[in-house]
């Protein structure tokens, strides 16, 4: 169990580092559109506009990736209402989808049993 937890923690850390690298690369490409110099942003990642633009850019990503992006953004901007609202809305939507899938699977199993 401890080994599994350590492996999961290491995987989560690696994944978070990939997102951080990806965000920095995105920040460099979006400097004109967002109006922030990438060099300044790497030193000071407190730009709400840049995080929101990155989330929009990654809107096709998996829920897990977007959740990690939200959590990373919230580390830098913990008082941002917009980030919290989006994070919670996406979490609720993902839970509703997961619940619908599970209840649908239960309905199919019940029909098979009868």
Helices and strands as residue ranges (DSSP letters): H 2-29, H 31-34, H 38-43, H 48-57, H 63-76, H 81-113
